[in-house]
Amino acid sequence: MGKNDHLGEFEQLALLAVLRLGDGAYGATIQEELDRTAGRSSAISTIYITLTRLEEKGLVRSSMEAPRDGEDGKPRRYFRIEPEGVEALRASRDTLLNMWDGVEQELETT
């Protein structure tokens, strides 16, 4: 990602979900994680569109894997965060923290 490439909110949330889930990050688990931790109910198609965009940016990578032990069904597309994805999250967090610095009191008094 270039210096002027910023992550949108949903991209950040998707990356964080992939990071949190580790080896278990695929469409349905990412969808559940976003709902559980971020309170975001999202269509699976929206999640896959976002993940594909993140993969095109080099922030995640995906691989098709056969069902794991104890799982039924067809192969799944699993996602892993790349080092560039971690760096993009750090940069995004730093930007937000810088913007929040000094405004907490304003929120309390307004």
LUMDRENSE-34776 format. One record per residue (C-alpha): residue number from 1; y, x, z. Coordinates in Angstrom, 3 decimals. Each point is the difference from the previous one (the first is absolute). Example, Ala and Ser with C-alpha at 12.3 -4.5 7.8 and 13.67 -1.06 7.14 Angstrom:
BEGIN
<resi:1 c2:-4.500 c1:12.300 c3:7.800>
<resi:2 c2:3.440 c1:1.370 c3:-0.660>
***
This chain:
BEGIN
<resi:1 c2:0.000 c1:0.000 c3:0.000>
<resi:2 c2:3.459 c1:1.224 c3:-0.811>
<resi:3 c2:2.856 c1:0.153 c3:2.455>
<resi:4 c2:1.420 c1:-3.307 c3:-1.289>
<resi:5 c2:-3.334 c1:-1.833 c3:0.063>
<resi:6 c2:-0.041 c1:-2.194 c3:3.060>
<resi:7 c2:-2.780 c1:-2.149 c3:1.355>
<resi:8 c2:0.533 c1:-3.718 c3:0.153>
<resi:9 c2:-0.864 c1:-1.805 c3:3.220>
<resi:10 c2:-3.312 c1:-1.352 c3:-1.253>
<resi:11 c2:-0.939 c1:3.402 c3:-1.425>
<resi:12 c2:0.607 c1:1.513 c3:3.438>
<resi:13 c2:-2.121 c1:-2.666 c3:1.657>
<resi:14 c2:-2.822 c1:0.480 c3:-2.506>
<resi:15 c2:0.051 c1:3.771 c3:0.488>
<resi:16 c2:-0.027 c1:-0.417 c3:3.766>
<resi:17 c2:-2.957 c1:-2.391 c3:-0.247>
<resi:18 c2:-1.938 c1:2.507 c3:-2.120>
<resi:19 c2:0.836 c1:2.751 c3:2.493>
<resi:20 c2:-1.063 c1:-2.153 c3:2.972>
<resi:21 c2:-3.285 c1:-1.061 c3:-1.625>
<resi:22 c2:-1.097 c1:3.468 c3:-1.075>
<resi:23 c2:-3.343 c1:-0.085 c3:-1.838>
<resi:24 c2:-0.184 c1:-3.786 c3:0.259>
<resi:25 c2:3.058 c1:-0.814 c3:-2.124>
<resi:26 c2:-0.772 c1:-2.425 c3:-2.813>
<resi:27 c2:1.733 c1:-3.173 c3:-1.150>
<resi:28 c2:-1.300 c1:-2.467 c3:2.584>
<resi:29 c2:0.328 c1:2.361 c3:2.982>
<resi:30 c2:3.525 c1:0.951 c3:-1.061>
<resi:31 c2:0.852 c1:-3.699 c3:-0.306>
<resi:32 c2:-1.385 c1:-0.640 c3:3.517>
<resi:33 c2:1.848 c1:3.001 c3:1.458>
<resi:34 c2:3.317 c1:-1.121 c3:-1.490>
<resi:35 c2:-0.490 c1:-3.484 c3:1.405>
<resi:36 c2:-1.136 c1:1.242 c3:3.421>
<resi:37 c2:2.482 c1:2.793 c3:0.640>
<resi:38 c2:3.020 c1:-0.920 c3:-2.132>
<resi:39 c2:-0.304 c1:-3.779 c3:-0.017>
<resi:40 c2:0.046 c1:0.107 c3:-3.811>
<resi:41 c2:-2.281 c1:-2.437 c3:-1.769>
<resi:42 c2:-0.266 c1:1.342 c3:-3.532>
<resi:43 c2:-1.987 c1:-0.971 c3:-3.059>
<resi:44 c2:-2.723 c1:2.491 c3:-0.863>
<resi:45 c2:1.528 c1:0.343 c3:-3.483>
<resi:46 c2:3.314 c1:1.108 c3:1.543>
<resi:47 c2:-1.824 c1:2.600 c3:2.055>
<resi:48 c2:-1.855 c1:1.399 c3:-3.017>
<resi:49 c2:3.157 c1:0.084 c3:-2.131>
<resi:50 c2:1.762 c1:1.948 c3:2.763>
<resi:51 c2:-2.931 c1:2.378 c3:0.492>
<resi:52 c2:-0.213 c1:0.646 c3:-3.746>
<resi:53 c2:3.722 c1:0.822 c3:-0.053>
<resi:54 c2:-0.461 c1:2.339 c3:2.985>
<resi:55 c2:-2.906 c1:1.674 c3:-1.775>
<resi:56 c2:2.146 c1:0.483 c3:-3.122>
<resi:57 c2:2.603 c1:1.668 c3:2.231>
<resi:58 c2:-2.694 c1:2.343 c3:1.368>
<resi:59 c2:0.242 c1:-1.339 c3:3.559>
<resi:60 c2:-3.533 c1:-1.405 c3:0.238>
<resi:61 c2:-3.204 c1:0.493 c3:-1.922>
<resi:62 c2:-2.820 c1:-2.431 c3:-0.511>
<resi:63 c2:-3.683 c1:0.188 c3:-0.716>
<resi:64 c2:-2.677 c1:-2.552 c3:-0.728>
<resi:65 c2:-2.851 c1:0.203 c3:2.481>
<resi:66 c2:-3.304 c1:-1.774 c3:0.301>
<resi:67 c2:-0.399 c1:-2.331 c3:2.967>
<resi:68 c2:-0.380 c1:2.002 c3:3.192>
<resi:69 c2:-2.871 c1:-0.374 c3:2.455>
<resi:70 c2:-0.074 c1:-3.526 c3:1.337>
<resi:71 c2:2.386 c1:-1.340 c3:-2.659>
<resi:72 c2:-0.940 c1:-2.506 c3:-2.642>
<resi:73 c2:1.390 c1:-0.469 c3:-3.440>
<resi:74 c2:1.527 c1:2.027 c3:-2.752>
<resi:75 c2:1.752 c1:3.368 c3:0.022>
<resi:76 c2:3.425 c1:0.100 c3:1.603>
<resi:77 c2:3.165 c1:1.872 c3:-0.887>
<resi:78 c2:0.856 c1:2.129 c3:3.037>
<resi:79 c2:3.417 c1:1.586 c3:0.512>
<resi:80 c2:0.970 c1:3.241 c3:1.739>
<resi:81 c2:3.487 c1:1.216 c3:0.727>
<resi:82 c2:1.008 c1:3.256 c3:-1.666>
<resi:83 c2:2.126 c1:2.686 c3:1.701>
<resi:84 c2:2.910 c1:-1.175 c3:-2.176>
<resi:85 c2:-0.476 c1:-3.490 c3:1.451>
<resi:86 c2:0.223 c1:1.334 c3:3.549>
<resi:87 c2:3.149 c1:1.921 c3:-0.937>
<resi:88 c2:1.522 c1:-3.112 c3:-1.583>
<resi:89 c2:-0.674 c1:-1.940 c3:3.215>
<resi:90 c2:1.594 c1:2.761 c3:2.084>
<resi:91 c2:3.097 c1:0.021 c3:-2.209>
<resi:92 c2:0.228 c1:-3.789 c3:0.146>
<resi:93 c2:-0.380 c1:-0.003 c3:3.797>
<resi:94 c2:2.675 c1:2.691 c3:0.364>
<resi:95 c2:2.418 c1:-1.970 c3:-2.166>
<resi:96 c2:-0.529 c1:-3.163 c3:2.028>
<resi:97 c2:0.345 c1:1.827 c3:3.315>
<resi:98 c2:3.247 c1:1.568 c3:-1.186>
<resi:99 c2:1.337 c1:-3.418 c3:-0.975>
<resi:100 c2:-1.064 c1:-1.546 c3:3.332>
<resi:101 c2:1.605 c1:2.805 c3:2.009>
<resi:102 c2:2.953 c1:-1.438 c3:1.881>
<resi:103 c2:-0.340 c1:-3.642 c3:-1.016>
<resi:104 c2:-2.394 c1:-1.291 c3:2.650>
<resi:105 c2:2.917 c1:-0.847 c3:2.294>
<resi:106 c2:1.728 c1:-1.878 c3:-2.828>
<resi:107 c2:-3.070 c1:-2.181 c3:-0.397>
<resi:108 c2:-0.049 c1:-0.781 c3:3.727>
<resi:109 c2:3.682 c1:-0.959 c3:0.212>
<resi:110 c2:0.300 c1:-1.978 c3:-3.231>
***
